[in-house]
Amino acid sequence: MSQIVLTTAAREALRADEVVFFDWHVTGLCCADAGEFSVRPLRRSRLPRRARRLGTDLVYAHPTAWVHLAELPVMIDCRPLGRWRRFTTDLPPDAGLRCCLGRPIYGR
């Protein structure tokens, strides 16, 4: 099962009707299934039907992102930028590409 952890700042930044959503953005060319993750707050009522829960009831993911994140330990934080909220993770910036190439995200 997933080991998703929200920092105190991330929990406090979420509104009562929101969850954190890992989206998957296809970046591959030709037949490659390459992509990248993004993380953002989303109202529960706006969650896509195919969204899958990741560990806690506060974190959901696009089905393709879920496949790659289901077994990983991931920490989610939130940094306010003025009136905006920026949710971040401790995943490396090329985590999606590593997943698609069969490379480990953490370690070598």
GILIN-V82532 format. One line per field, one symbol per residue. psi: psi as a letter, one per 20 degrees, with the letter a starting at -180 (. if undefined). burial: # if it has 16 or more other C-alpha atoms within 10 Angstrom, else .. A space follows every 10 residues. Layout:
BEGIN
psi->???
burial->???
END
This chain:
BEGIN
psi->qqmppprghg ghhprhjqrp porpopjqqc iqlqrqqqpq qpqhijpqhj qqpneriipr qqghhgghih jqpppprpop nciqpoprrj qqhkgggggh jjqqgqb.
burial->...###...# #.##...### ####...... ...####.## ##....#... ####...### ######.### ...#.###.. .....##.#. #...###### ....#...
END
